[in-house]
């Protein structure tokens, strides 16, 4: 594993520290999460439902859902390393702000849950979500009737 030494102006370091406190993550996790998110921007077809590792994606505690980004994405609600719900949103912030139908119950039953997301354009979002649901079989996603 490589090493990265980073020199930051004091104001940026304070911002990073504040973000770490708010998201309950350490600086290394925040920086690594951001770097991993660059892969999606560089080559979106590279990350596939069969190989995605949701807990490595950018995330915030579900209890602090107001901090999610305004991105078109597929999102994963996780409790520890278990995927418990998968959804997709044209704008994740608006989806969470709009009184998401499962947010309160997910949070009540899983107080330590986190929401992770991967940016996806509209044309690939629904298919990506369906394939992830088929792979992870989250307990809070309703299975279609047979």
C-alpha positions as a printed NumPy array, in Angstrom:
array([[  0.   ,   0.   ,   0.   ],
       [  1.304,   3.473,  -0.885],
       [  1.589,   6.511,   1.341],
       [  0.261,  10.012,   0.711],
       [  1.489,  13.034,   2.646],
       [ -0.735,  16.046,   2.266],
       [ -0.048,  19.697,   3.048],
       [ -3.214,  21.736,   3.519],
       [ -3.958,  25.311,   4.478],
       [ -5.24 ,  25.45 ,   8.067],
       [ -8.757,  26.368,   6.862],
       [ -8.976,  23.234,   4.657],
       [ -7.652,  21.04 ,   7.461],
       [-10.304,  22.438,   9.808],
       [-12.962,  21.761,   7.169],
       [-11.76 ,  18.169,   6.803],
       [-11.741,  17.68 ,  10.584],
       [-15.25 ,  19.112,  10.898],
       [-16.52 ,  16.851,   8.119],
       [-14.898,  13.838,   9.802],
       [-16.636,  14.632,  13.074],
       [-19.997,  15.133,  11.368],
       [-19.776,  11.897,   9.391],
       [-18.118,   9.912,  12.187],
       [-15.246,   8.861,   9.915],
       [-11.503,   9.379,  10.141],
       [ -9.503,  11.534,   7.72 ],
       [ -8.041,   8.558,   5.88 ],
       [-11.499,   7.083,   5.249],
       [-12.846,  10.403,   3.968],
       [ -9.93 ,  10.969,   1.59 ],
       [ -9.935,   7.341,   0.373],
       [-13.693,   7.516,  -0.191],
       [-13.284,  10.637,  -2.3  ],
       [-10.465,   9.064,  -4.319],
       [-12.565,   5.945,  -4.956],
       [-15.439,   8.142,  -6.128],
       [-13.15 ,   9.45 ,  -8.876],
       [-13.199,   6.037, -10.54 ],
       [-16.902,   6.471, -11.316],
       [-16.228,   9.882, -12.842],
       [-13.323,   8.611, -14.959],
       [-14.808,   5.322, -16.12 ],
       [-18.426,   4.742, -15.032],
       [-18.744,   1.385, -16.81 ],
       [-15.821,  -0.027, -14.839],
       [-17.813,  -0.515, -11.635],
       [-20.382,  -3.262, -12.041],
       [-23.075,  -4.648,  -9.719],
       [-21.223,  -7.978,  -9.615],
       [-18.048,  -6.384,  -8.264],
       [-19.159,  -3.333,  -6.281],
       [-18.162,  -3.099,  -2.612],
       [-20.727,  -0.694,  -1.126],
       [-18.99 ,  -0.047,   2.203],
       [-16.046,   1.47 ,   0.298],
       [-18.291,   4.112,  -1.313],
       [-18.798,   7.651,  -0.004],
       [-21.177,   7.596,   2.959],
       [-22.696,   9.4  ,   5.915],
       [-24.574,   8.053,   8.934],
       [-28.243,   7.613,   8.038],
       [-29.038,   9.701,  11.128],
       [-27.255,  12.59 ,   9.355],
       [-28.999,  12.059,   6.007],
       [-29.143,  15.837,   5.497],
       [-25.43 ,  15.636,   4.588],
       [-25.885,  13.461,   1.491],
       [-24.867,  14.981,  -1.813],
       [-27.107,  16.178,  -4.616],
       [-26.172,  13.406,  -7.025],
       [-27.913,  11.013,  -9.387],
       [-27.073,   7.654,  -7.849],
       [-27.804,   4.182,  -6.627],
       [-27.627,   4.169,  -2.841],
       [-27.071,   1.438,  -0.286],
       [-28.211,   1.572,   3.327],
       [-25.866,  -0.577,   5.375],
       [-25.782,  -1.747,   8.955],
       [-22.185,  -2.73 ,   9.627],
       [-21.201,  -4.461,   6.381],
       [-24.685,  -5.804,   5.572],
       [-26.647,  -4.127,   2.775],
       [-30.17 ,  -3.729,   4.173],
       [-31.761,  -1.493,   1.507],
       [-30.939,  -0.382,  -2.044],
       [-32.588,   2.455,  -3.919],
       [-31.933,   4.892,  -6.739],
       [-32.448,   8.609,  -6.933],
       [-32.218,  11.323,  -9.528],
       [-31.088,  13.597,  -6.686],
       [-30.148,  11.816,  -3.455],
       [-30.505,  14.896,  -1.276],
       [-34.004,  15.599,  -2.593],
       [-34.934,  11.926,  -2.211],
       [-33.922,  11.965,   1.46 ],
       [-35.44 ,  15.409,   2.086],
       [-38.72 ,  14.348,   0.514],
       [-39.56 ,  12.186,   3.555],
       [-38.246,   8.931,   2.082],
       [-40.836,   6.235,   2.786],
       [-38.371,   3.902,   4.536],
       [-35.885,   6.327,   6.099],
       [-37.574,   6.589,   9.517],
       [-38.136,   2.851,   9.926],
       [-34.626,   2.005,   8.706],
       [-33.155,   4.457,  11.182],
       [-35.352,   3.331,  14.062],
       [-34.498,  -0.348,  13.561],
       [-30.834,   0.254,  12.589],
       [-29.563,   3.329,  14.484],
       [-25.96 ,   2.811,  13.357],
       [-26.85 ,   2.442,   9.66 ],
       [-24.993,   4.439,   7.021],
       [-26.055,   5.49 ,   3.552],
       [-23.49 ,   4.872,   0.794],
       [-23.876,   5.919,  -2.831],
       [-22.398,   5.564,  -6.273],
       [-23.106,   8.146,  -8.934],
       [-25.039,   6.833, -11.916],
       [-26.654,   8.592, -14.844],
       [-30.38 ,   8.036, -15.33 ],
       [-30.007,   5.59 , -18.213],
       [-27.961,   3.129, -16.118],
       [-29.387,   3.778, -12.63 ],
       [-32.46 ,   1.503, -12.633],
       [-30.7  ,  -1.493, -14.185],
       [-27.729,  -1.08 , -11.823],
       [-30.121,  -0.939,  -8.836],
       [-32.022,  -4.07 ,  -9.936],
       [-28.809,  -6.049, -10.391],
       [-27.514,  -4.927,  -6.995],
       [-30.806,  -5.927,  -5.331],
       [-30.561,  -9.349,  -6.99 ],
       [-26.979,  -9.738,  -5.768],
       [-27.297,  -8.448,  -2.192],
       [-30.956,  -9.38 ,  -1.476],
       [-31.464,  -6.569,   1.079],
       [-34.047,  -7.394,   3.724],
       [-35.907,  -4.071,   3.394],
       [-36.359,  -4.203,  -0.382],
       [-39.735,  -5.661,  -1.287],
       [-39.413,  -8.639,  -3.611],
       [-41.737,  -8.64 ,  -6.599],
       [-44.545, -11.182,  -6.334],
       [-44.032, -14.371,  -8.256]])
